[in-house]
Amino acid sequence: MDFLQPTSWADALAVRAERRDAVPIAGGTDVMVDLNFDRRRPGALLDLGRVPELREWSVDDGAGGVGGGSWVRLGAGVPYSRIIDDLAVQLPGLAMAARTVGSPQIRIRGTVGGNLGSASPAGDAHPPLLAAGAVIEVESAARGVRRIPAAEFYTGVKRSALDEDELIAGVLVPTAVGPQQFCKVGTRNAMVIAVSAFACALHPDRRAVGTGIGSAAPTPRRAREAEEFLAGELDAAGLWDSRAELPEPLARAFGERVAAASSPIDDVRGSAAYRRHSLSVMARRAAMWAWAQYQHDLRKAA
């Protein structure tokens, strides 16, 4: 097995074009497990840890960004620990998810880019990226940059829309304009793969709701009907502009629709029935928590 270690983004793209059998590795928290258990034996590893461009992040005020608003460009090699330390205000949902990833050592090594490259339905970064409306930026030496909405990035179990000569350059995530929440159920409280996960984001600027489901379908996915239902009910009742609490029956109905959007399986971590039930509970709670924070923010701004 060859070990390839470019030191610039241009070199990385050139190596990727030449060695399409190479498996990209960032923090190695997924790839090395597969190698250690002999689940895969690639012809080469493409180590991206020494590409400085991938470890940078920046905030843009909207020019050329996602949806015209402010957004964060997160380099594919930025570790979870920096998201927690540096971006908890701009990307609260992703920061919440990052805090649940593995141990402190894993959070220092693991990256959102690596999570996307693995495309596991249980990846913790996927639900908040979906809820926020993130866009994945990929690039190849031959065709340049391509942007893929997160909702279109996942194509199957551990499969993505990434072409064989492309690398993930970064993620464009709209800056939060409202509360965001992330919930995760596991077989213990830490260092665990999700049995199910859910993210919720309120977008009061356009009176919309974002969702993301993890570990309860072949791919991470949004609960689009649930999003439209909750946003529509909030709008119809005039709640976006009120100081009223979120009605519990409305939150419960939202949770039921989130659960209905899943298609889980039975496996060693949990049953399909449990996953559906846990999603309904997490979605109800996340909506209540997010709405309470939204009301708090309104009162504080008044």
Phi, psi and omega in degrees: 000127178277148177242111185253131188223078177292156181243008174215160180295320179299318178294321180298317179294322179294318179294320180297321179294325183276322184243079182284351175277351183285140176264119178295142179225130179252271177279337179083007185288340174258311186298316183293329176296315179298320179293317182295328179265008177059035177279338175211154180217079184289163178289337181201155169251134178253097183280120182258010185292343180253017176266104188296328182300331184284345184258017181252152172223156181209159177247132179246143183278000174132340181292112179078011184270209184263116175069011175086350181263186177289146182208161177251131170262113184256114178301146185298340181260008177288123183284160180303324182300324180285328175298317179297315186282323191253338191232020181295333179280313182287323184231067187296323180295317179293323178295320176300315179296320181299326180293339181268356184282118170046223180250173175305323180294319179293322181292334176285328182267318187291151184225156174295322178300320177293321176301317179292319180297322178288326178056031176290138178297343180267002180300132185288335183283337189296311182303313179293330176294319178295314182296326181279344183081040182289161178233131181269129179257117180241161183209147172230158179295326185278321189246355179080208189272141175224139180247130185236120175303142182304324181294343180252359187282324185271123185246348181179182180298115181057033175230148182221176180281004180291126176282161189293342178256010183256153171236153176279119181272321182181185179229133176260115184239121177302136177296137183298131174250359178207177182296150176227150179223152174222133179231147182212136176247131177223177180283351172206181189274347184209160176050057186216145173282138184297135166284320172202157181212154181211141175232146181223140177222131174266132179241077185295338180296329176239015177050054183229163178233136176248146179224161173209130180250135177233147174060030179217026179191167178300333177225158167301143184208160172273158171254080190297317180297320178296319178302310183294322179299306184295315180299319180294318179293321178297320180291314183297325181272000181067026185282335181302326184258006184258176174251021185279153174286159176285122180300132182300320177299327178292316178297321179294318179296324175298314179300320179296321180289326175297313179300321181294337180281350182273165173215069187282171177236166169274131173210189186293339182272334182176163180273162177298319180297319179294320180298316178298314180298314181297323177297318180297321180290313181298318181295318178298312181295317181299319179296317180296316180295315181297319181292321177299320177293321178299316179295320177300316181295322178296315180295322180293325182280342184289000000 
